Amino acid sequence: MGGDLTEQEKSALIFTGEGSTNACIARKIHLSTDGLASLVARLMKRSGARNRANLVVRAVQMGWMTITLSDEFSVIERLTELPGTIQ
């Protein structure tokens, strides 16, 4: 399933990787909690992830994002837009 990630998908992955709750992520990206749940479910289906933690792992494996640790051990994600990433 080719294509690029939408801005909402990128943001949802970043905030999921940071451990934010669905309610918090939904507020940050201006979606209802049901809308966010649908977006995350679509990302999980496209990536083959079993749960939210596995979604972040799969996103890294698939090149959708990278994760680095800062000196304070907070997670910082940088999403990449490579050919073959999801829409």
C-alpha positions in Angstrom: 0.0 0.0 0.0 2.1 2.9 -1.3 1.8 6.5 -0.7 2.8 9.0 2.0 1.6 9.3 5.6 -0.9 12.1 6.1 0.0 14.8 8.6 -2.5 13.4 11.1 -1.0 9.9 10.7 2.5 11.3 11.3 1.3 13.1 14.3 -0.5 10.1 15.7 2.6 8.0 15.3 4.8 10.6 17.0 2.4 11.0 20.0 1.8 7.2 20.2 5.6 6.7 20.4 5.8 9.2 23.2 3.2 7.2 25.1 0.4 9.8 24.9 -3.2 8.6 25.6 -5.8 8.5 22.8 -7.6 11.4 24.4 -4.5 13.5 24.5 -3.5 12.7 21.0 -7.0 13.4 19.7 -7.0 16.8 21.3 -3.5 17.6 19.9 -4.4 16.7 16.3 -8.0 18.0 16.4 -9.9 14.7 16.1 -12.6 13.0 18.2 -11.4 10.1 20.2 -13.4 7.8 18.0 -11.8 9.4 14.9 -8.3 8.9 16.4 -9.2 5.3 17.3 -10.1 4.7 13.6 -6.9 6.3 12.4 -4.8 4.2 14.7 -6.7 1.1 13.8 -6.0 1.8 10.1 -2.3 2.3 10.7 -2.2 -0.9 12.7 -4.0 -2.8 9.9 -1.7 -1.4 7.2 1.5 -2.1 9.3 0.3 -5.5 10.6 0.7 -4.3 14.2 -1.0 -6.2 17.0 -1.2 -3.2 19.5 0.0 0.4 19.9 3.5 -0.5 21.1 3.9 -2.9 18.2 2.6 -0.1 15.9 5.6 2.1 16.8 8.0 -0.9 16.3 6.5 -1.7 12.9 6.6 2.0 11.9 10.3 2.1 12.6 10.9 -1.3 10.8 9.0 0.0 7.8 10.9 3.3 7.6 7.9 5.4 8.5 9.8 6.9 11.5 13.1 6.7 13.4 13.5 6.9 17.2 16.4 8.4 19.1 16.9 9.0 22.8 17.9 12.4 24.1 20.2 12.9 27.1 17.0 13.0 29.3 15.9 9.7 27.8 12.8 11.2 26.3 11.8 9.7 22.9 12.1 11.9 19.9 10.7 10.6 16.6 11.5 11.8 13.1 9.2 10.6 10.5 10.6 9.9 7.1 8.7 10.0 3.8 10.2 7.2 1.7 8.9 5.6 -1.4 6.5 2.8 -0.4 5.3 4.4 2.9 1.6 4.2 3.6 -1.1 6.7 2.7 
